[in-house]
C-alpha cells in the first residue's frame, strides 16, 4: 500500500457555512511528485453503522417477527445486513465519503427472543446481546458474506473495526439459555459511585454480567456443548480452545474463553481493529490481554495472507469508556480510583467532550485538542463524534446546522466518527422511546430525492461531507498534525506533521468571490495546488494563490 507523502502540503480554507451554488472548474496538471500517504488511525475517518439499519443487500435473510410478539417502534429487525455493507463499498459510497475505516455493530450470534426493558419490546437487532460468540447471526448474514465484505473493504483501502463485547451476554428470555452461575452474575445493579460499583455489577436488570473479576476456572456452558454438537463442530471448537489455553498459558476463566472467541475473528478474517464496548465495566487487565493476543493474531494473519490488501499499521483498539472526556487527559476518574486505559491496550478512546466543544468557536476547539493530543495524550488519540447510537444528547440534535457540524468535526485534530446518516441529516428524533430514536433506517430515499431539511438540500449536505472527508483522507496532518492560528480575520490556521511530511492551511470567513490566499510558508512559485471544494487547480504566483468560486469553503493542497 502507498506509504509516505513527499512534500505533501495542504491548504484548507473553510469559510463558514457552505454556499452550494456551482463554480467553474479550471483544469490543470496535478503535482506529479505528490504521493498520497496511507491513512493513519490518528487521522482516521471511521464510519459507524448499525448493520441492521444501513442497507438491505440480501432480503433472503430478513427476519419476520412473530405476529404475537411484535417489536416496539424501531426496536425490531429492519433488514440491513453484511451484504448491504459490501454493496455500498462496491458502489464507492465509503470511498466518496473519504472513509478510512468501517465500524459496524456486533455480528455475533444473538439471543433468539425479545425483551421489554420498559421502553417497548426489543429484539437484538443492535448486536449487543450475544448468545454465541463463535457464530455469525444469520439475520445479519453468513461467514462467507463477512469474509467477502472485509476483503472488499481492504481492496478499497478501507480498514474494518469489529465491535466487541466481553462484559455481558444477552438478556434471559423464554427462548434463550440460562448461563451457569460460575460464568455470570445478575447483580448488584451498577451504581457508578466508585470503581467496584462500576465494574463488579450489572449494567441493567436481566443483562447477566460476565464474572471478569473471577480467576475461577470454568467448564463450557452446557448449552454451548449441546449446540456445537448439533452443528457438528464440537470437537473442532474444543480442540481450538485446548490449543489456545496451552499457547497463552491463561486460566480457563469465563472471560478468557471470550477473549479467544474475539481474537478468532482476526485470525479468520483479518479484522484491523476492535471498538471495545463498555470498557469501564471490566477490569483493565482484560483489555491488556485482549490487545496482546489480538496484536499477535493480526501479525500472524498478515504473514499468512500476504496478498490481502491489509493495513501496515499495528492492530488498533479504541475503547468506549462512557463519559470519558479529552479534558481529563489520560485518566478516567471513578471517584476513588483513576485508571489510564491508554496504558491497557487502547490507542484511542471515544471522546464524549466533542459534542459540547462543538458549541464553541473553531479556534477554541482546535487549540484545545492540539494541546491535549500533543501533551498528556502524546502518542495516543481520541475519536470525536457529533452523534451516536446511545448518546441522547448529540450535537445538533435537530440537524439545524448540518454543514457547520461537518466542518467542525472533520477538521478537528484527532480521529473522527461519522455515525451513519450524519452525512445525510438522518433524523435523530423519530417517534420512538429511548435510544431507538437514534436508530432509524438509513435515509437513502431522502438523499436520492434531494429532500430539504432546515433549508439544506440533503444532496448538498452529503456533498459537503464528501469533500471534507476526501480532503481529510488525503492529508494526514488534518487530524495528526500540529495546529497553529495564522490570522484572525479571515480566520486562518496551519496544520503540519513532520512524521507525514504534510502541512495544511485553513482559512475561515472569506466570502469574496476571488479569494487571495498567501501560501509562501509552504509552497513555491509555480507549484500547482488543488482546491478540493471547487475541484479546480490553481498555481502559486508571488507566494499566493487566487481561487475563484462561489463556495465559502476552499480546500487547497497538492493532489
C-alpha positions in Angstrom: 0.0 0.0 0.0 1.2 3.6 -0.5 3.3 5.0 2.2 4.8 8.4 2.7 3.8 11.8 1.3 6.7 13.6 -0.3 6.5 17.3 0.4 2.7 17.0 0.7 1.2 20.3 1.7 -2.5 21.0 2.1 -4.2 24.3 2.4 -7.8 24.4 3.6 -9.8 27.5 3.5 -13.0 26.9 5.3 -15.2 29.9 5.1 -18.1 29.5 7.5 -21.2 27.8 6.1 -21.4 26.5 2.6 -23.0 28.0 -0.4 -23.8 25.1 -2.7 -24.0 27.0 -6.0 -21.9 25.8 -8.8 -18.3 27.0 -9.5 -16.2 26.9 -12.7 -13.7 24.1 -12.9 -10.2 25.1 -14.0 -8.3 22.1 -15.3 -4.6 21.9 -14.8 -1.9 19.2 -14.3 -1.6 17.6 -10.9 1.7 17.5 -9.0 3.5 14.5 -10.4 5.8 14.4 -7.4 3.0 14.0 -4.9 2.3 10.6 -3.4 -0.7 10.2 -1.1 0.1 8.7 2.3 -1.5 5.6 3.7 -4.2 6.6 6.1 -3.3 6.6 9.8 -5.5 5.8 12.7 -4.6 9.1 14.3 -6.3 10.8 11.3 -8.9 8.2 10.7 -12.4 8.8 9.4 -14.4 6.0 10.9 -17.9 5.3 9.6 -20.0 3.7 12.3 -23.1 1.9 11.2 -25.7 -0.3 12.7 -25.7 -3.3 10.4 -29.4 -3.9 10.6 -30.2 -0.2 9.8 -27.8 0.6 7.0 -28.7 -1.2 3.8 -30.5 -4.4 2.9 -28.4 -6.3 0.4 -29.8 -9.7 0.9 -33.6 -9.9 1.5 -33.4 -13.7 1.9 -32.1 -13.3 5.5 -34.8 -10.8 6.6 -36.2 -11.7 9.9 -40.0 -12.0 10.2 -41.2 -11.0 13.7 -43.8 -13.3 15.3 -47.3 -11.9 14.9 -48.0 -12.5 18.6 -44.8 -10.7 19.7 -44.3 -7.6 17.6 -41.5 -5.1 18.3 -42.0 -1.6 19.6 -41.2 1.2 17.2 -37.7 0.9 15.8 -36.9 -2.0 18.2 -37.1 -4.8 15.8 -35.1 -6.1 12.8 -35.4 -3.9 9.7 -33.3 -5.9 7.1 -29.9 -4.3 6.9 -27.1 -6.8 6.6 -23.5 -7.6 5.8 -24.2 -7.9 2.1 -25.6 -4.4 2.2 -22.2 -3.1 3.5 -20.4 -4.9 0.8 -22.8 -3.4 -1.8 -22.1 0.1 -0.6 -18.3 -0.5 -0.6 -18.5 -1.7 -4.2 -20.7 1.3 -5.1 -18.0 3.6 -3.8 -20.1 5.2 -1.1 -17.4 5.0 1.6 -14.6 6.0 -0.8 -16.5 9.0 -2.0 -17.0 10.0 1.7 -13.3 9.7 2.4 -13.9 6.9 4.9 -10.7 5.1 6.1 -12.4 2.5 8.4 -15.8 0.9 8.8 -17.1 0.0 12.3 -20.3 -2.0 12.3 -22.3 -3.1 15.4 -21.5 -6.7 16.6 -22.3 -9.5 14.2 -22.0 -12.5 16.6 -25.0 -14.8 17.1 -27.7 -13.0 19.2 -30.4 -14.2 21.5 -33.5 -15.6 19.8 -36.1 -14.0 22.0 -37.0 -10.4 22.8 -37.1 -8.3 26.0 -39.3 -5.4 27.2 -36.9 -3.1 29.0 -39.5 -0.5 29.9 -39.2 1.2 26.5 -41.1 -1.4 24.5 -40.5 -4.9 23.2 -36.9 -5.1 21.9 -35.2 -7.6 19.6 -31.4 -7.9 19.3 -31.1 -6.0 16.0 -28.3 -3.9 17.5 -25.9 -6.9 18.1 -25.1 -6.3 21.7 -27.0 -9.3 23.1 -24.6 -12.2 22.4 -25.7 -15.8 22.6 -22.7 -17.5 20.9 -19.5 -15.6 20.2 -18.3 -18.2 17.8 -21.1 -17.8 15.2 -22.4 -15.0 12.9 -26.0 -14.2 13.4 -28.0 -15.4 10.3 -30.1 -12.3 10.4 -27.0 -10.3 9.5 -25.6 -12.8 7.0 -23.1 -15.6 6.7 -19.4 -16.1 7.4 -18.8 -16.2 3.7 -20.5 -12.8 3.3 -18.4 -11.4 6.1 -15.2 -12.6 4.5 -16.2 -11.0 1.3 -17.1 -7.7 3.0 -13.8 -7.5 4.7 -11.8 -8.5 1.6 -13.7 -6.0 -0.4 -13.0 -3.2 2.1 -9.3 -4.0 2.1 -9.2 -3.9 -1.7 -10.8 -0.4 -1.5 -8.1 0.7 1.1 -10.6 0.7 3.9 -9.9 -0.9 7.3 -12.5 -2.8 9.3 -13.3 -2.4 13.0 -15.2 -5.1 14.9 -17.4 -4.0 17.8 -16.7 -6.4 20.6 -18.4 -7.0 24.0 -16.7 -9.0 26.8 -18.5 -7.9 29.9 -22.1 -9.2 29.4 -24.2 -11.7 27.5 -27.8 -11.2 26.2 -30.8 -11.0 28.4 -32.5 -14.2 29.6 -35.7 -15.0 27.6 -38.0 -17.9 27.2 -36.2 -18.8 24.0 -32.6 -18.5 25.3 -30.5 -20.5 27.8 -29.6 -19.5 31.3 -25.8 -19.3 31.7 -24.2 -21.1 34.6 -23.6 -19.1 37.8 -19.9 -19.6 37.6 -20.0 -17.7 34.3 -22.3 -14.8 35.0 -23.8 -12.7 37.8 -27.2 -11.0 37.8 -26.5 -8.3 40.4 -26.0 -5.9 42.0 -27.0 -3.2 39.6 -24.2 -0.7 38.8 -24.3 2.5 40.9 -21.3 4.3 39.4 -20.2 5.8 42.8 -16.8 4.2 42.8 -14.6 1.6 41.0 -16.3 -1.5 42.5 -19.9 -0.3 41.9 -19.0 0.3 38.2 -17.1 -2.9 37.4 -18.5 -5.6 39.7 -22.1 -5.2 38.8 -24.7 -5.5 36.0 -25.5 -2.6 33.7 -29.2 -3.2 33.7 -31.6 -5.7 35.1 -31.7 -9.0 33.2 -28.4 -8.4 31.5 -26.1 -11.1 33.1 -22.6 -9.8 33.6 -19.6 -12.0 32.8 -17.5 -12.7 36.0 -14.5 -10.9 34.6 -13.2 -10.4 38.2 -13.1 -14.2 38.8 -10.0 -16.3 38.5 -12.0 -19.5 38.9 -11.7 -22.0 36.1 -15.0 -23.0 34.5 -16.3 -25.6 32.0 -18.1 -24.7 28.8 -21.8 -23.8 29.3 -23.8 -27.0 28.7 -26.0 -25.3 26.1 -22.9 -24.4 24.0 -21.7 -28.0 24.2 -25.2 -29.2 23.1 -25.4 -26.6 20.4 -21.9 -27.2 18.9 -22.5 -31.0 18.9 -25.8 -30.4 17.0 -23.9 -28.2 14.5 -21.2 -30.8 14.1 -18.3 -28.6 15.3 -17.9 -29.5 19.0 -14.6 -31.4 18.5 -13.1 -28.6 16.5 -14.1 -25.9 18.9 -12.8 -27.8 21.9 -9.5 -28.6 20.2 -9.0 -24.9 19.4 -9.8 -24.0 23.0 -7.2 -26.5 24.2 -4.6 -25.1 21.9 -5.4 -21.5 22.9 -5.1 -22.1 26.6 -1.9 -24.1 26.2 -0.3 -21.5 24.0 -1.3 -18.5 26.1 -1.0 -20.1 29.5 -4.2 -18.4 30.6 -6.5 -20.0 33.1 -9.8 -21.3 31.8 -11.8 -18.4 33.3 -15.0 -17.2 31.8 -13.6 -14.0 30.3 -10.6 -15.9 28.8 -12.9 -18.1 26.7 -14.5 -14.9 25.4 -11.1 -13.4 24.5 -10.3 -16.5 22.5 -13.5 -16.2 20.6 -13.0 -12.5 19.8 -9.4 -13.0 18.6 -10.6 -15.7 16.3 -12.2 -13.0 14.1 -8.8 -11.6 13.4 -7.3 -15.0 12.7 -10.0 -15.9 10.3 -11.0 -12.6 8.6 -8.1 -10.2 9.1 -10.1 -7.6 11.1 -7.9 -4.5 11.5 -9.1 -3.3 14.9 -11.6 -3.6 17.8 -14.0 -1.0 19.0 -14.5 -2.2 22.6 -17.9 -1.8 24.3 -18.4 -0.9 28.0 -14.7 -0.7 28.8 -15.0 0.8 32.3 -17.3 -2.1 33.4 -14.5 -4.6 33.1 -11.2 -4.9 35.0 -8.4 -3.3 32.8 -6.3 -6.5 32.8 -8.8 -8.0 30.4 -8.1 -5.3 27.8 -4.4 -5.6 28.2 -4.7 -9.3 27.4 -7.1 -8.7 24.6 -4.7 -6.3 22.9 -1.7 -8.5 23.4 -3.4 -11.6 21.8 -5.2 -9.5 19.1 -1.9 -7.9 18.1 -0.2 -11.3 17.8 -3.1 -12.7 15.8 -3.1 -9.7 13.4 0.6 -10.1 12.6 0.0 -13.8 12.1 -2.8 -13.2 9.7 -0.7 -10.7 7.7 2.1 -13.2 7.4 -0.3 -16.0 6.3 -2.2 -13.8 3.9 0.4 -11.6 2.1 -2.0 -11.0 -0.8 -4.6 -9.4 1.4 -4.5 -5.6 1.0 -4.3 -5.1 4.7 -3.0 -2.1 6.7 0.7 -1.8 7.5 -0.3 -0.3 10.9 -0.4 -2.3 14.1 -3.7 -3.7 15.4 -5.9 -0.9 16.7 -8.1 -0.7 19.7 -10.5 2.1 20.6 -12.5 2.0 23.7 -15.9 3.2 24.8 -15.3 4.4 28.3 -18.7 6.1 28.7 -18.3 9.7 29.7 -14.6 9.8 29.0 -13.6 13.4 28.2 -10.4 14.5 26.5 -10.2 17.3 29.0 -9.3 14.7 31.6 -6.2 13.7 29.7 -5.2 10.0 30.0 -7.2 9.1 33.2 -10.8 8.1 33.8 -11.8 9.0 37.4 -14.1 6.6 39.2 -14.1 8.8 42.3 -12.0 6.5 44.4 -9.6 5.5 41.7 -8.2 6.7 38.4 -7.5 4.4 35.5 -5.3 5.0 32.5 -7.0 2.9 29.8 -4.4 4.1 27.2 -1.9 2.1 29.2 -4.0 -1.0 29.0 -4.1 -1.8 25.3 -6.1 1.2 23.9 -4.6 3.5 21.3 -7.7 5.8 21.4 -10.8 6.4 23.4 -14.1 7.7 22.2 -14.3 11.3 23.2 -17.6 12.5 24.9 -16.3 16.1 25.1 -16.6 17.0 21.4 -20.3 17.3 21.2 -20.1 20.0 23.9 -16.9 21.6 22.5 -18.6 21.9 19.1 -20.8 24.6 20.5 -17.8 26.9 20.7 -15.7 28.5 18.0 -13.2 26.9 15.7 -10.0 28.3 17.3 -11.1 27.3 20.8 -11.8 23.8 19.7 -8.8 23.2 17.6 -6.3 24.8 20.0 -7.6 22.7 22.9 -7.4 19.4 21.0 -3.9 20.3 19.6 -2.6 21.0 23.1 -4.0 17.9 24.7 -3.1 15.5 21.9 0.5 16.7 21.9 0.9 16.8 25.7 -0.9 14.4 28.0 -2.1 12.2 25.1 1.1 12.4 23.0 1.4 9.1 21.1 -2.3 8.3 21.6 -5.5 9.7 20.2 -9.3 10.2 20.6 -12.2 9.6 18.3 -14.6 12.6 18.1 -18.2 12.4 17.2 -21.4 14.5 17.0 -24.0 11.7 17.3 -24.0 8.0 18.2 -26.3 5.1 18.8 -26.8 5.5 22.6 -26.0 9.1 23.2 -29.2 11.0 23.8 -27.5 14.4 23.8 -25.8 14.7 20.4 -24.6 17.9 18.9 -27.2 19.5 16.6 -30.0 17.0 17.5 -32.5 18.6 15.1 -30.0 18.8 12.2 -30.4 22.6 12.1 -26.7 23.2 11.1 -25.5 20.0 9.3 -22.9 21.9 7.3 -21.4 23.6 10.3 -21.4 20.3 12.3 -19.5 18.5 9.5 -16.9 21.3 9.2 -16.1 21.3 12.9 -15.9 17.6 13.2 -14.0 16.7 10.0 -11.3 19.4 10.6 -10.7 18.8 14.3 -7.4 17.3 15.4 -7.8 13.6 16.3 -9.7 10.8 14.6 -13.4 11.2 13.8 -16.5 9.0 13.8 -19.3 9.6 11.3 -22.5 7.9 12.7 -24.5 6.6 9.7 -26.7 9.4 8.5 -24.7 12.2 9.9 -23.7 12.9 6.3 -27.3 12.9 5.1 -29.0 14.6 8.1 -30.9 11.4 9.0 -33.4 12.2 11.7 -32.4 11.6 15.3 -35.9 12.4 16.6 -38.2 9.7 15.2 -41.3 8.7 17.1 -39.8 6.0 19.4 -38.8 5.6 23.0 -35.3 5.9 24.4 -32.3 5.3 22.3 -34.5 3.9 19.5 -34.9 7.5 18.3 -31.3 7.4 17.2 -31.6 4.2 15.3 -33.9 4.7 12.3 -33.1 3.1 8.9 -30.6 4.9 6.8 -32.4 7.7 4.8 -31.3 6.6 1.3 -34.5 7.8 -0.3 -34.3 11.3 1.2 -30.8 11.8 -0.2 -31.6 10.5 -3.7 -34.8 12.5 -3.7 -33.0 15.7 -2.8 -35.3 16.4 0.2 -34.7 19.6 2.2 -34.1 19.9 5.9 -33.9 23.2 7.7 -33.2 24.9 4.3 -30.4 22.5 3.3 -30.8 20.0 0.4 -29.7 16.6 1.6 -27.7 16.0 -1.6 -25.7 19.2 -0.8 -25.2 18.1 2.8 -23.8 14.8 1.5 -21.5 16.5 -1.0 -20.2 18.8 1.8 -19.3 15.8 3.9 -17.7 14.0 0.9 -15.4 16.9 0.1 -14.3 17.4 3.7 -13.8 13.6 4.0 -11.8 13.2 0.8 -9.6 16.1 1.8 -9.1 14.7 5.3 -8.3 11.2 3.9 -5.7 12.6 1.5 -3.9 14.7 4.1 -2.9 13.1 7.5 -1.9 16.4 9.0 -5.6 17.4 9.4 -6.1 15.0 12.3 -2.5 14.1 13.1 -0.6 17.4 12.6 0.1 20.4 14.8 -2.3 23.3 14.8 -1.4 27.0 14.6 -3.5 30.0 14.0 -2.0 32.3 11.3 -4.6 35.0 11.0 -7.6 36.1 13.0 -9.7 37.6 10.1 -10.4 35.8 8.0 -9.6 33.0 10.4 -6.6 31.1 9.0 -4.6 28.3 10.6 -2.0 25.8 9.6 -1.5 22.1 10.4 1.8 20.4 10.0 3.2 17.0 10.5 6.9 16.1 10.4 6.1 12.4 10.5 4.0 12.6 7.4 5.8 15.5 5.8 2.5 17.2 5.4 1.4 20.8 6.1 -2.0 22.4 5.7 -3.5 25.8 5.9 -7.2 26.5 6.7 -8.9 29.9 6.4 -12.5 30.6 7.5 -14.7 33.6 6.9 -13.6 34.9 3.5 -16.7 35.3 1.4 -15.1 37.0 -1.5 -15.7 35.6 -5.0 -12.0 35.8 -5.7 -10.1 34.6 -2.7 -6.4 35.6 -2.3 -4.5 33.3 0.0 -0.9 33.6 1.0 0.9 30.3 0.8 4.6 31.1 0.7 5.1 29.5 4.1 4.7 26.1 2.4 4.7 26.4 -1.3 6.9 27.8 -4.0 6.0 29.9 -7.1 4.9 27.6 -9.9 3.5 24.9 -7.6 0.2 23.6 -8.7 -2.4 23.2 -6.0 -5.9 21.7 -6.0 -9.0 23.1 -4.4 -10.8 20.0 -3.1 -14.0 22.0 -2.7 -14.5 23.7 -6.1 -12.5 21.0 -7.7 -10.0 23.2 -9.6 -6.3 23.5 -9.9 -4.5 26.8 -9.2 -0.9 27.9 -9.5 1.2 29.7 -6.9 2.3 33.1 -8.0 4.2 35.6 -5.9 3.7 33.4 -2.9 -0.1 33.5 -3.2 -2.9 31.6 -4.9 -6.1 33.1 -6.2 -9.2 30.9 -6.0 -12.4 32.0 -7.8 -15.5 30.1 -6.6 -19.0 30.8 -5.3 -18.3 28.4 -2.4 -17.4 29.8 1.0 -15.1 26.8 1.7 -11.8 26.2 -0.2 -9.6 23.2 0.4 -6.2 23.6 -1.3 -3.3 21.2 -1.5 -1.2 19.0 -3.6 -3.0 16.2 -5.4 
